[in-house]
């Protein structure tokens, strides 16, 4: 699934490792989500949305 | 590639090491018991089952890890590697069974199925991992 994670992360000048630490997941997990190879569960998607102060629909885009 | 990155994984590795050590210990105990104990009947059966108990325990430990792992991506990778291990083990043992029946291939002891499963999990893991690289 396409997403805007890389952009949102870049706006805050966070590395993948920084975001992983905030989400309490591995850096590989962030990379897999960011590149669209792994779709997160709803709880993790909500956690992402809360972290970036936005909605799930603003992060993940329907293809 | 795969390294210990959270407490659940650390616990999993330790528990698996304990299971492996118990398996080695119980195997030695069973071998000594059979050789010198001259056991028969129920006692022999119980002694023979002893090394299998930590093996069953290791499967329970694996299930516990999957429940305790909080990183869903890592859990997903490991589940795929386990499925790869199951698929390869079933395929290989089925093919070997037919080879034994029709091509007179040497007999494969059932005790080898479990180590083979973990070897196939190890083989599957990098393949799964590369898909997400």
Backbone of each chain as ProteinMPNN parsed JSONL, in Angstrom:
{"seq_chain_A": "XXXXXXXXXXXXXXXXXXXXXXXXXXXXXXXXXXXXXXXXXXXXXXXXXXXXXXXXXXXXXXX", "coords_chain_A": {"N_chain_A": [[0.837, -1.191, 0.0], [0.532, 2.204, -0.903], [2.082, 5.02, 0.699], [2.577, 7.991, 2.771], [4.675, 8.082, 4.474], [7.486, 8.478, 4.308], [7.689, 11.153, 3.557], [6.372, 12.454, 5.672], [8.048, 11.743, 7.71], [10.436, 12.906, 6.89], [9.744, 15.6, 7.042], [9.871, 16.013, 9.74], [12.43, 15.541, 10.193], [13.284, 12.997, 10.98], [15.016, 9.94, 11.323], [14.743, 6.588, 9.968], [15.278, 4.924, 12.058], [14.758, 6.61, 14.249], [11.98, 6.917, 14.035], [11.239, 4.252, 14.32], [11.976, 3.795, 16.972], [10.17, 5.45, 18.288], [7.827, 4.193, 17.641], [8.188, 1.791, 18.794], [9.111, -0.443, 17.401], [11.086, -2.488, 15.093], [13.76, -1.111, 13.027], [13.749, -2.241, 10.534], [11.081, -2.871, 10.254], [9.867, -0.364, 9.965], [11.064, 0.414, 7.576], [10.021, -1.57, 5.839], [7.292, -0.955, 5.904], [7.289, 1.654, 4.981], [8.27, 1.388, 2.363], [6.162, 0.153, 1.232], [6.0, -2.57, 1.258], [5.058, -3.995, 3.349], [2.024, -4.079, 5.001], [0.794, -2.315, 7.721], [-0.87, -3.355, 10.795], [-4.188, -2.408, 11.963], [-4.026, -1.311, 14.662], [-1.279, -0.476, 14.682], [-1.283, 1.294, 12.556], [-3.002, 3.264, 13.54], [-1.43, 4.127, 15.641], [0.678, 5.266, 14.25], [-0.706, 7.337, 12.992], [-1.503, 8.856, 15.2], [1.004, 9.592, 16.151], [1.968, 11.251, 14.114], [0.064, 13.157, 14.205], [-2.213, 13.109, 12.586], [-4.629, 11.635, 10.287], [-5.356, 8.151, 9.522], [-6.047, 7.856, 6.84], [-4.734, 9.999, 5.725], [-2.182, 9.216, 5.742], [-1.931, 6.638, 4.592], [-2.525, 5.589, 1.291], [-5.097, 4.765, -0.968], [-4.668, 2.45, -3.583]], "CA_chain_A": [[0.0, 0.0, 0.0], [1.324, 3.442, -0.948], [1.913, 5.847, 1.898], [3.347, 9.237, 2.823], [5.532, 8.007, 5.661], [8.817, 9.056, 4.069], [7.515, 12.614, 3.549], [6.048, 12.877, 7.041], [9.263, 11.536, 8.51], [11.413, 13.917, 6.449], [9.297, 16.907, 7.573], [10.3, 16.102, 11.144], [13.859, 15.196, 10.191], [13.475, 11.756, 11.728], [15.527, 8.798, 10.551], [13.885, 5.404, 10.145], [15.555, 4.455, 13.422], [14.025, 7.491, 15.18], [10.554, 6.565, 13.97], [11.109, 2.897, 14.886], [12.053, 3.923, 18.432], [8.91, 6.042, 18.756], [6.749, 3.204, 17.438], [8.608, 0.582, 19.513], [9.278, -1.565, 16.462], [12.439, -2.49, 14.54], [13.951, -0.225, 11.875], [13.327, -3.014, 9.356], [9.62, -2.764, 10.163], [9.569, 0.965, 9.401], [11.472, 0.37, 6.166], [9.077, -2.408, 5.075], [6.019, -0.218, 5.787], [7.556, 2.849, 4.154], [8.425, 1.001, 0.955], [4.904, -0.459, 0.788], [6.105, -4.034, 1.177], [4.327, -4.576, 4.478], [0.917, -3.232, 5.467], [0.663, -2.457, 9.175], [-2.199, -3.658, 11.343], [-4.916, -1.193, 12.343], [-3.439, -0.659, 15.837], [-0.034, 0.218, 14.347], [-1.657, 2.43, 11.689], [-3.528, 4.309, 14.445], [-0.28, 4.634, 16.395], [1.366, 6.15, 13.301], [-1.539, 8.529, 12.803], [-1.394, 9.659, 16.435], [2.362, 10.121, 16.227], [2.107, 12.351, 13.149], [-1.033, 14.092, 14.436], [-3.078, 13.133, 11.413], [-5.503, 10.462, 10.199], [-4.797, 7.02, 8.764], [-6.263, 8.127, 5.41], [-3.75, 10.997, 5.286], [-0.87, 8.545, 5.647], [-2.007, 5.52, 3.64], [-3.321, 5.971, 0.123], [-5.662, 3.642, -1.718], [-4.021, 2.382, -4.913]], "C_chain_A": [[0.88, 1.252, 0.0], [1.074, 4.26, 0.322], [2.829, 7.07, 1.855], [4.331, 9.255, 3.999], [6.878, 8.7, 5.478], [8.757, 10.584, 4.148], [7.288, 13.123, 4.975], [7.278, 12.787, 7.949], [10.293, 12.618, 8.182], [11.048, 15.301, 6.991], [9.771, 17.12, 9.014], [11.782, 15.789, 11.327], [14.16, 13.985, 11.077], [14.097, 10.715, 10.797], [14.538, 7.64, 10.733], [14.045, 4.854, 11.555], [14.808, 5.275, 14.464], [12.548, 7.104, 15.227], [10.307, 5.185, 14.606], [11.09, 2.95, 16.414], [10.731, 4.46, 18.979], [7.742, 5.057, 18.64], [6.984, 1.919, 18.241], [8.59, -0.646, 18.611], [10.716, -1.506, 15.936], [12.53, -1.525, 13.351], [13.518, -0.927, 10.583], [11.82, -2.917, 9.155], [9.231, -1.44, 9.516], [9.897, 0.971, 7.916], [10.459, -0.413, 5.321], [7.733, -1.698, 4.885], [6.195, 0.946, 4.808], [7.649, 2.513, 2.667], [7.19, 0.27, 0.419], [4.945, -1.965, 0.687], [5.355, -4.733, 2.294], [3.26, -3.594, 4.937], [0.742, -3.414, 6.967], [-0.75, -2.822, 9.584], [-2.887, -2.329, 11.687], [-4.332, -0.533, 13.593], [-2.159, 0.12, 15.522], [-0.308, 1.428, 13.45], [-2.193, 3.589, 12.541], [-2.386, 4.957, 15.228], [0.51, 5.63, 15.526], [0.608, 7.466, 13.149], [-1.437, 9.458, 14.016], [-0.031, 10.352, 16.521], [2.553, 11.33, 15.308], [0.971, 13.373, 13.269], [-1.957, 14.225, 13.23], [-3.978, 11.885, 11.405], [-4.831, 9.356, 9.38], [-4.904, 7.289, 7.255], [-5.263, 9.139, 4.85], [-2.358, 10.371, 5.123], [-0.882, 7.472, 4.563], [-2.99, 5.837, 2.518], [-3.831, 4.72, -0.587], [-5.062, 3.635, -3.107], [-5.06, 2.31, -6.017]], "O_chain_A": [[1.83, 1.363, 0.774], [0.004, 4.195, 0.927], [3.727, 7.167, 1.019], [4.757, 10.318, 4.45], [7.352, 9.413, 6.363], [9.638, 11.226, 4.719], [7.918, 14.081, 5.421], [7.506, 13.627, 8.819], [10.935, 13.174, 9.073], [11.928, 16.081, 7.354], [10.035, 18.243, 9.443], [12.309, 15.774, 12.439], [15.145, 13.955, 11.814], [13.739, 10.628, 9.623], [13.618, 7.714, 11.548], [13.088, 4.382, 12.168], [14.288, 4.731, 15.439], [11.95, 6.981, 16.295], [9.325, 4.973, 15.317], [10.309, 2.257, 17.066], [10.233, 3.987, 20.001], [6.801, 5.087, 19.433], [6.098, 1.072, 18.352], [8.13, -1.722, 18.991], [11.474, -0.599, 16.282], [11.518, -1.168, 12.748], [12.993, -0.298, 9.664], [11.339, -2.885, 8.023], [8.376, -1.396, 8.632], [9.12, 1.464, 7.097], [10.084, 0.017, 4.23], [7.107, -1.823, 3.832], [5.361, 1.181, 3.933], [7.166, 3.264, 1.819], [7.183, -0.179, -0.727], [4.05, -2.58, 0.108], [5.052, -5.922, 2.2], [3.547, -2.432, 5.225], [0.563, -4.536, 7.44], [-1.703, -2.628, 8.829], [-2.256, -1.272, 11.701], [-4.151, 0.685, 13.604], [-1.962, 1.229, 16.019], [0.353, 2.46, 13.57], [-1.874, 4.751, 12.29], [-2.375, 6.168, 15.449], [0.946, 6.681, 15.996], [1.191, 8.55, 13.172], [-1.303, 10.674, 13.879], [0.076, 11.517, 16.903], [3.212, 12.304, 15.673], [0.929, 14.345, 12.515], [-2.419, 15.318, 12.901], [-4.068, 11.173, 12.405], [-3.871, 9.597, 8.649], [-3.982, 6.994, 6.493], [-4.978, 9.142, 3.653], [-1.484, 10.925, 4.458], [0.022, 7.398, 3.73], [-4.113, 6.283, 2.75], [-3.096, 3.751, -0.78], [-4.954, 4.682, -3.746], [-4.707, 2.247, -7.194]]}, "seq_chain_B": "XXXXXXXXXXXXXXXXXXXXXXXXXXXXXXXXXXXXXXXXXXXXXXXXXXXXXXXXXXXXXXXXXXXXXXXXXXXXXXXXXXXXXXXXXXXXXXXXXXXXXXXXXXXXXXXXXXXXXXXXXXXXXXXXXXXXX", "coords_chain_B": {"N_chain_B": [[21.227, -9.423, 9.219], [18.975, -11.164, 10.716], [18.719, -10.206, 13.943], [18.883, -10.114, 17.532], [16.445, -8.016, 18.702], [14.614, -7.187, 20.532], [13.084, -7.68, 23.841], [11.398, -9.975, 23.762], [12.468, -11.568, 21.737], [14.952, -12.082, 22.82], [14.233, -13.572, 25.083], [13.135, -15.758, 23.762], [15.354, -16.918, 22.436], [16.926, -17.714, 24.638], [15.187, -19.528, 25.917], [14.972, -21.489, 23.921], [17.584, -22.372, 23.826], [17.801, -23.554, 26.349], [15.93, -25.618, 26.008], [17.226, -27.08, 23.984], [19.54, -27.88, 25.332], [18.412, -29.455, 27.375], [17.311, -31.442, 25.802], [19.609, -32.657, 24.733], [20.737, -33.577, 27.116], [18.707, -35.318, 28.1], [18.668, -37.131, 26.013], [21.155, -38.335, 26.252], [20.802, -39.447, 28.761], [18.735, -41.25, 28.226], [20.027, -42.93, 26.419], [22.038, -44.043, 28.044], [20.414, -45.238, 29.961], [19.058, -47.178, 28.44], [21.164, -48.733, 27.605], [22.427, -49.648, 29.95], [20.431, -50.075, 31.816], [18.644, -52.039, 31.148], [15.904, -51.878, 30.597], [12.421, -52.542, 30.214], [9.115, -52.704, 28.71], [6.712, -50.428, 30.115], [8.514, -48.703, 31.436], [10.666, -48.561, 29.65], [9.391, -47.333, 27.502], [8.742, -44.848, 28.647], [11.284, -43.814, 29.157], [12.223, -43.63, 26.562], [10.611, -41.662, 25.544], [11.434, -39.446, 26.882], [13.617, -37.712, 25.715], [12.116, -36.463, 23.795], [10.425, -34.716, 25.028], [11.596, -32.074, 25.673], [11.701, -31.233, 23.051], [9.063, -31.025, 22.225], [8.491, -29.065, 24.028], [10.039, -26.98, 22.963], [8.55, -26.319, 20.749], [6.299, -25.298, 21.967], [7.496, -23.117, 23.183], [8.143, -21.672, 20.91], [5.591, -20.997, 20.024], [4.888, -19.383, 22.183], [6.686, -17.304, 21.844], [5.737, -16.164, 19.456], [3.369, -15.153, 20.407], [4.277, -13.314, 22.25], [5.85, -11.543, 20.831], [6.085, -8.219, 19.992], [6.567, -6.715, 17.796], [5.053, -6.543, 14.892], [5.87, -6.912, 12.239], [8.285, -8.348, 12.414], [7.232, -10.642, 13.589], [5.619, -11.505, 11.527], [7.553, -12.108, 9.566], [8.814, -14.276, 10.815], [6.745, -16.138, 11.062], [6.265, -16.667, 8.36], [8.715, -17.855, 7.7], [8.552, -20.138, 9.309], [6.347, -21.379, 8.126], [7.454, -21.884, 5.641], [9.395, -23.714, 6.446], [7.748, -25.808, 7.353], [6.421, -26.49, 4.973], [8.562, -27.296, 3.319], [9.568, -29.433, 4.831], [7.386, -31.236, 4.897], [7.14, -31.711, 2.14], [9.677, -32.794, 1.49], [9.847, -35.084, 3.166], [7.662, -36.541, 2.291], [8.318, -37.017, -0.4], [10.625, -38.496, 0.05], [9.538, -40.691, 1.346], [8.131, -41.948, -0.746], [10.312, -42.541, -2.329], [11.561, -44.43, -0.724], [9.626, -46.431, -0.831], [9.397, -47.102, -3.594], [11.89, -46.867, -4.832], [13.758, -48.0, -3.336], [15.222, -46.432, -1.531], [17.415, -45.475, 1.188], [16.224, -45.981, 4.587], [14.642, -43.317, 6.292], [14.963, -42.204, 9.481], [12.343, -41.361, 11.728], [12.961, -39.618, 13.753], [14.602, -37.767, 12.621], [13.025, -35.908, 11.398], [12.259, -33.647, 12.876], [14.755, -32.126, 13.425], [15.297, -31.65, 10.722], [13.16, -30.02, 10.023], [13.803, -27.616, 11.387], [16.177, -26.974, 10.099], [15.178, -26.452, 7.563], [13.596, -24.249, 8.204], [15.586, -22.435, 8.812], [16.721, -22.227, 6.285], [14.607, -21.099, 4.917], [14.281, -18.602, 6.089], [16.206, -16.484, 5.209], [15.311, -16.262, 2.579], [12.673, -15.339, 2.846], [13.238, -12.957, 4.164], [14.685, -11.55, 2.243], [12.698, -10.797, 0.499], [11.597, -8.556, 1.573], [13.571, -6.736, 1.634]], "CA_chain_B": [[19.928, -9.95, 8.766], [18.104, -11.268, 11.878], [19.457, -10.139, 15.192], [17.977, -9.912, 18.664], [16.169, -6.582, 18.742], [13.688, -6.84, 21.611], [13.109, -8.666, 24.942], [10.709, -11.223, 23.381], [13.423, -12.363, 20.968], [15.979, -12.51, 23.763], [13.639, -14.67, 25.867], [12.96, -16.893, 22.856], [16.665, -17.549, 22.222], [17.309, -18.391, 25.885], [14.318, -20.705, 26.134], [15.33, -22.51, 22.935], [18.869, -22.938, 24.255], [17.503, -24.457, 27.481], [15.268, -26.799, 25.426], [18.251, -27.848, 23.265], [20.406, -28.506, 26.343], [17.631, -30.528, 28.01], [17.177, -32.523, 24.813], [20.898, -33.361, 24.706], [20.878, -34.246, 28.413], [17.747, -36.431, 28.167], [19.079, -38.144, 25.021], [22.271, -39.065, 26.87], [20.202, -40.21, 29.854], [17.992, -42.371, 27.621], [21.01, -43.862, 25.841], [22.66, -44.744, 29.174], [19.361, -46.068, 30.561], [18.78, -48.334, 27.567], [22.362, -49.579, 27.544], [22.776, -50.284, 31.234], [19.266, -50.278, 32.684], [17.896, -53.232, 30.71], [14.498, -51.557, 30.859], [11.426, -53.074, 29.274], [7.733, -52.3, 28.97], [6.354, -49.021, 30.321], [9.728, -47.951, 31.808], [11.415, -48.321, 28.408], [8.629, -46.339, 26.736], [8.879, -43.541, 29.312], [12.662, -43.364, 28.927], [12.351, -43.302, 25.138], [9.873, -40.406, 25.3], [12.106, -38.363, 27.618], [14.277, -36.693, 24.89], [11.129, -35.767, 22.942], [9.703, -33.703, 25.816], [12.09, -30.716, 25.404], [11.404, -30.898, 21.651], [7.678, -30.523, 22.28], [8.619, -27.801, 24.759], [10.57, -25.957, 22.05], [7.434, -25.877, 19.894], [5.478, -24.439, 22.842], [8.289, -21.885, 23.319], [7.988, -20.937, 19.642], [4.243, -20.416, 20.08], [4.915, -18.299, 23.181], [7.395, -16.171, 21.223], [4.839, -15.519, 18.486], [2.376, -14.415, 21.181], [4.935, -12.23, 22.99], [6.516, -10.602, 19.913], [5.257, -7.013, 19.825], [6.846, -6.154, 16.471], [4.248, -7.388, 14.001], [6.628, -7.24, 11.029], [9.191, -9.451, 12.775], [6.387, -11.825, 13.786], [5.203, -11.925, 10.191], [8.715, -12.751, 8.935], [9.084, -15.572, 11.436], [5.645, -17.044, 10.69], [6.512, -17.094, 6.978], [9.846, -18.796, 7.71], [8.036, -21.393, 9.87], [5.513, -22.004, 7.089], [8.416, -22.403, 4.658], [9.984, -24.919, 7.047], [6.719, -26.864, 7.349], [6.184, -26.907, 3.573], [9.729, -28.041, 2.829], [9.666, -30.705, 5.569], [6.341, -32.14, 4.393], [7.478, -32.1, 0.762], [10.861, -33.644, 1.465], [9.582, -36.384, 3.792], [6.732, -37.268, 1.417], [9.104, -37.497, -1.556], [11.523, -39.566, 0.54], [8.698, -41.867, 1.613], [7.899, -42.648, -2.018], [11.602, -43.088, -2.765], [11.763, -45.655, 0.062], [8.673, -47.447, -1.302], [9.533, -47.517, -4.993], [13.262, -46.821, -5.368], [14.611, -48.628, -2.318], [16.108, -45.451, -0.885], [17.621, -45.853, 2.596], [15.151, -45.55, 5.481], [14.86, -42.093, 7.06], [14.375, -42.326, 10.824], [11.398, -40.278, 12.014], [13.584, -38.66, 14.678], [15.273, -36.736, 11.83], [12.054, -34.952, 10.845], [12.285, -32.399, 13.646], [15.916, -31.294, 13.046], [15.143, -31.232, 9.319], [12.231, -28.893, 10.023], [14.518, -26.382, 11.769], [17.126, -26.657, 9.017], [14.39, -25.826, 6.498], [13.207, -22.903, 8.685], [16.792, -21.614, 8.63], [16.871, -21.992, 4.845], [13.492, -20.234, 4.479], [14.319, -17.252, 6.669], [16.807, -15.469, 4.336], [14.475, -16.103, 1.375], [11.577, -14.465, 3.27], [13.821, -11.666, 4.515], [15.079, -10.851, 1.003], [11.484, -10.253, -0.139], [11.271, -7.257, 2.186], [14.78, -5.907, 1.683]], "C_chain_B": [[18.99, -10.022, 9.966], [18.969, -11.205, 13.115], [18.457, -9.847, 16.302], [17.721, -8.423, 18.832], [15.137, -6.207, 19.806], [13.671, -7.964, 22.67], [12.445, -10.004, 24.582], [11.664, -12.149, 22.632], [14.531, -12.907, 21.878], [15.47, -13.697, 24.595], [13.537, -15.941, 25.026], [14.281, -17.65, 22.679], [17.093, -18.328, 23.477], [16.486, -19.654, 26.119], [14.667, -21.833, 25.166], [16.661, -23.17, 23.3], [18.666, -23.929, 25.401], [16.875, -25.748, 26.951], [16.289, -27.697, 24.727], [19.165, -28.586, 24.261], [19.694, -29.665, 27.036], [17.494, -31.726, 27.075], [18.466, -33.351, 24.763], [21.076, -34.19, 25.987], [19.979, -35.481, 28.495], [18.094, -37.535, 27.165], [20.193, -39.005, 25.598], [21.74, -39.985, 27.969], [19.473, -41.454, 29.308], [18.947, -43.417, 27.063], [21.662, -44.706, 26.94], [21.652, -45.713, 29.805], [19.083, -47.326, 29.757], [19.955, -49.314, 27.607], [22.597, -50.361, 28.847], [21.569, -50.638, 32.118], [18.468, -51.524, 32.373], [16.393, -53.044, 30.965], [13.603, -52.186, 29.806], [10.063, -52.482, 29.617], [7.557, -50.798, 29.136], [7.595, -48.175, 30.631], [10.549, -47.603, 30.564], [10.72, -47.25, 27.554], [8.822, -44.942, 27.319], [10.268, -42.958, 29.063], [12.849, -42.914, 27.467], [11.687, -41.957, 24.819], [10.613, -39.197, 25.875], [12.791, -37.313, 26.708], [13.296, -35.893, 24.026], [10.428, -34.634, 23.698], [10.245, -32.287, 25.604], [11.81, -30.255, 23.968], [9.979, -30.351, 21.541], [7.674, -29.159, 22.982], [9.101, -26.673, 23.854], [9.474, -25.435, 21.122], [6.502, -24.959, 20.688], [6.168, -23.08, 23.018], [8.156, -21.026, 22.057], [6.61, -20.265, 19.589], [4.194, -19.237, 21.044], [5.603, -17.073, 22.605], [6.47, -15.407, 20.271], [3.774, -14.695, 19.21], [3.006, -13.179, 21.839], [5.556, -11.173, 22.081], [5.606, -9.407, 19.643], [5.468, -6.359, 18.459], [6.157, -7.037, 15.417], [4.971, -7.767, 12.702], [7.572, -8.417, 11.282], [8.403, -10.75, 12.954], [5.969, -12.404, 12.435], [6.338, -12.656, 9.446], [8.916, -14.164, 9.476], [7.993, -16.591, 11.093], [5.849, -17.557, 9.257], [7.659, -18.095, 6.898], [9.399, -20.155, 8.261], [7.18, -22.133, 8.843], [6.388, -22.6, 5.985], [9.031, -23.703, 5.153], [9.007, -26.08, 7.029], [6.527, -27.406, 5.934], [7.337, -27.747, 3.049], [9.854, -29.395, 3.521], [8.63, -31.705, 5.053], [6.674, -32.629, 2.987], [8.604, -33.119, 0.751], [10.561, -35.028, 2.028], [8.604, -37.217, 2.954], [7.47, -37.862, 0.221], [9.994, -38.668, -1.123], [10.738, -40.85, 0.83], [8.445, -42.668, 0.341], [9.187, -43.254, -2.561], [11.915, -44.388, -2.018], [10.889, -46.792, -0.482], [9.035, -48.0, -2.677], [10.958, -47.542, -5.537], [14.275, -47.404, -4.378], [15.653, -47.661, -1.72], [16.286, -45.864, 0.573], [16.534, -45.262, 3.498], [15.548, -44.285, 6.25], [14.171, -42.241, 8.409], [13.501, -41.113, 11.106], [11.987, -39.213, 12.941], [14.294, -37.535, 13.927], [14.319, -35.656, 11.328], [12.134, -33.6, 11.554], [13.523, -31.552, 13.345], [15.836, -30.799, 11.61], [14.233, -30.009, 9.221], [12.964, -27.592, 10.342], [15.561, -25.989, 10.738], [16.374, -25.94, 7.888], [13.881, -24.441, 6.912], [14.386, -21.952, 8.479], [17.014, -21.267, 7.165], [15.815, -20.987, 4.373], [13.683, -18.781, 4.919], [14.989, -16.221, 5.755], [15.98, -15.215, 3.077], [13.32, -15.137, 1.685], [12.106, -13.046, 3.481], [14.151, -10.847, 3.264], [13.872, -10.22, 0.296], [11.162, -8.853, 0.364], [12.456, -6.299, 2.207], [14.615, -4.686, 0.777]], "O_chain_B": [[18.271, -9.059, 10.232], [19.846, -12.046, 13.317], [17.339, -9.396, 16.052], [18.649, -7.651, 19.073], [14.819, -5.028, 19.965], [14.178, -9.059, 22.427], [12.886, -11.054, 25.049], [11.673, -13.359, 22.857], [14.982, -14.041, 21.721], [16.175, -14.688, 24.786], [13.811, -17.044, 25.499], [14.314, -18.878, 22.762], [17.565, -19.461, 23.381], [17.019, -20.706, 26.47], [14.659, -23.003, 25.548], [16.842, -24.372, 23.108], [19.273, -24.999, 25.428], [17.236, -26.841, 27.386], [16.235, -28.92, 24.852], [19.513, -29.749, 24.061], [20.283, -30.722, 27.261], [17.555, -32.877, 27.507], [18.425, -34.581, 24.751], [21.504, -35.343, 25.945], [20.422, -36.554, 28.905], [17.854, -38.715, 27.419], [20.19, -40.229, 25.462], [22.16, -41.136, 28.097], [19.585, -42.55, 29.857], [18.725, -44.619, 27.202], [21.821, -45.918, 26.795], [21.987, -46.85, 30.138], [18.897, -48.405, 30.318], [19.779, -50.532, 27.638], [22.917, -51.55, 28.839], [21.696, -51.418, 33.062], [17.71, -52.016, 33.209], [15.716, -53.935, 31.479], [13.993, -52.336, 28.648], [9.879, -51.851, 30.658], [8.155, -50.0, 28.414], [7.714, -47.052, 30.141], [11.061, -46.49, 30.44], [11.369, -46.385, 26.967], [9.038, -43.976, 26.587], [10.413, -41.766, 28.794], [13.548, -41.938, 27.191], [12.138, -41.217, 23.945], [10.438, -38.07, 25.412], [12.565, -36.119, 26.909], [13.606, -34.787, 23.582], [9.902, -33.705, 23.085], [9.456, -31.369, 25.376], [11.696, -29.06, 23.698], [9.725, -29.356, 20.861], [6.96, -28.237, 22.589], [8.629, -25.542, 23.963], [9.467, -24.261, 20.755], [5.983, -23.975, 20.161], [5.518, -22.034, 23.004], [8.067, -19.801, 22.137], [6.483, -19.116, 19.165], [3.55, -18.224, 20.771], [5.173, -15.943, 22.837], [6.425, -14.177, 20.278], [3.326, -13.667, 18.701], [2.363, -12.137, 21.97], [5.768, -10.036, 22.504], [4.497, -9.561, 19.131], [4.652, -5.55, 18.018], [6.626, -8.13, 15.1], [4.709, -8.826, 12.133], [7.653, -9.351, 10.484], [8.842, -11.818, 12.529], [5.965, -13.618, 12.231], [6.116, -13.675, 8.791], [9.151, -15.112, 8.727], [8.285, -17.765, 10.862], [5.631, -18.736, 8.977], [7.599, -19.06, 6.136], [9.809, -21.199, 7.753], [7.273, -23.352, 8.704], [6.101, -23.678, 5.464], [9.174, -24.666, 4.4], [9.388, -27.211, 6.725], [6.475, -28.617, 5.721], [7.126, -28.781, 2.414], [10.202, -30.39, 2.886], [8.946, -32.868, 4.804], [6.511, -33.809, 2.676], [8.516, -34.162, 0.102], [10.967, -36.035, 1.448], [8.703, -38.444, 2.911], [7.288, -39.028, -0.131], [10.105, -39.68, -1.815], [11.224, -41.955, 0.585], [8.529, -43.896, 0.338], [9.178, -44.324, -3.17], [12.461, -45.328, -2.595], [11.323, -47.939, -0.586], [8.988, -49.21, -2.902], [11.219, -48.155, -6.572], [15.487, -47.306, -4.573], [16.794, -48.034, -1.447], [15.416, -46.525, 1.14], [15.994, -44.192, 3.219], [16.651, -44.197, 6.789], [12.951, -42.385, 8.48], [13.86, -39.984, 10.772], [11.568, -38.056, 12.918], [14.564, -36.478, 14.498], [14.763, -34.599, 10.88], [12.083, -32.548, 10.918], [13.381, -30.368, 13.037], [16.246, -29.68, 11.305], [14.491, -29.087, 8.448], [12.776, -26.585, 9.659], [15.805, -24.802, 10.522], [16.861, -24.956, 7.331], [13.749, -23.554, 6.068], [14.214, -20.818, 8.032], [17.438, -20.159, 6.836], [16.095, -20.131, 3.533], [13.296, -17.852, 4.21], [14.405, -15.16, 5.532], [15.947, -14.096, 2.566], [13.024, -14.238, 0.899], [11.503, -12.069, 3.037], [13.936, -9.636, 3.217], [14.014, -9.228, -0.419], [10.531, -8.061, -0.336], [12.36, -5.19, 2.731], [15.525, -3.862, 0.679]]}, "name": "protein", "num_of_chains": 2, "seq": "XXXXXXXXXXXXXXXXXXXXXXXXXXXXXXXXXXXXXXXXXXXXXXXXXXXXXXXXXXXXXXXXXXXXXXXXXXXXXXXXXXXXXXXXXXXXXXXXXXXXXXXXXXXXXXXXXXXXXXXXXXXXXXXXXXXXXXXXXXXXXXXXXXXXXXXXXXXXXXXXXXXXXXXXXXXXXXXXXXXXXXXXXXXXXXXXXXXX"}
